[in-house]
Amino acid sequence: MNEHISQQFNVELDDLKNQVMTMGGLVENHVQSACTALVEGDAALAERIVDEDFKINAMEVAIDEKCTYIIARRQPTAGDLRLVLMNIKTITDLERIGDEAEKVARMAGELIDLGAMKEHYVEIRHLGDHVRKMLHDALDAFTRMDVEAAVTTVAEDKKVDLEYEAIMRQLITRMMEDPRSIHRSLNVIWAARALERIGDHSKNICEYVIYLVKGKDIRHLDMKEVEKSIFS
Amino acid sequence: MNEHISQQFNVELDDLKNQVMTMGGLVENHVQSACTALVEGDAALAERIVDEDFKINAMEVAIDEKCTYIIARRQPTAGDLRLVLMNIKTITDLERIGDEAEKVARMAGELIDLGAMKEHYVEIRHLGDHVRKMLHDALDAFTRMDVEAAVTTVAEDKKVDLEYEAIMRQLITRMMEDPRSIHRSLNVIWAARALERIGDHSKNICEYVIYLVKGKDIRHLDMKEVEKSIFS
């Protein structure tokens, strides 16, 4: 009987994991599409991403409910409990990545309306690629509960921040040279800022993986300490 | 015996609430101090807020651990479980408000270094006051589990967003009139953006209160629907 219950519980945990991975896939798709809409000036694609953010929100609500149900019904032990709580935190970050993708799509729409030429935001193509890779690697680390991959991905965030700052400097120079470009450049800045925040949320997800597996709270340590505590 | 356990459990829940309120008080203090540092050009105060953000982070870790312990040990019923989960979410937002306060303090420091005059960022004094009131009201709604206050505070977020956009327009105009002010103005924009995000996080806390008390997930409904679902 107990075995039966624990088998059912394992099925529920697998289901939960699959749902989070499905949500992660949709979020990845939104980030990818928002970047494409921006870089290629695709207004219809931008509009679709804005219109469909509600799907990601609905997934968060459903998974959150499922987690609460699992804890209340199964009263998991400390280890399994941490796993479920970690899923709750992960979907909060995924939902917010969806919001940031929506912002990028909105900025794409505004830039198209402003008649900005594609060259004007080519700077952020690279940032977009970098952040998408970070998100992908974070979801991968989550799926495989892979601490080393998570640590490597956390370290990427520093590079994303530097890239973001370089874009900022470029855009400030452009605005000073041509004040008429200020409005347009600010939209590019907002899009870059949203991408940088997607990097932050991806980093959060990796930190949950490390915390769950290693049982150490690295969220507020610096990276040197993290590497020391993981690899020693 | 059961009564004894449940009494102990209630003591733990009260403790938890007090800890979250203490954390909320410290976060409020950081937001207040960061705004003061910015508006009054107080470099020492700005530095202290940057240096002391770790205290807020440590509080989040400690309270998060306590919540996990309570769930694992007491196996609370659905209602109490939701309450504990809601505390976990609330401290995540409080910790991020602390991060935003740190950003405001950093921008204050940079503006002081740039020799910006106080008149240059007087615009955001009002935004700072507004956001601080939102945070205060959100913590108040949390303390009293007051749904009506929470709904009213959620509605404030729209006004904060409008105020933020007005500041953006003013600053863009200034940058176009005087391109030499771009660097300075961008720092003011970052500070305003951080304040606007504090409004977002305060709104999140209010939504957790409403969700817990009403059992409806309003996080992804619009305000008209919210008012209808709460006040009807």
Interface residues (C-beta under 8 A of the other chain):
Chain A: F54 N57 A58 E60 V61 D64 T68 I71 A72 Q75 T77 A78 L81 R82 L85 I88 K89 T92 M168 I172 M175 M176 P179 R180 I182 H183 L186 R193 D217 R219 H220
Chain B: F54 N57 A58 E60 V61 D64 E65 T68 I71 A72 Q75 T77 A78 L81 R82 L85 I88 K89 T92 M168 I172 M175 M176 P179 R180 I182 H183 L186 R193 D217 R219 H220
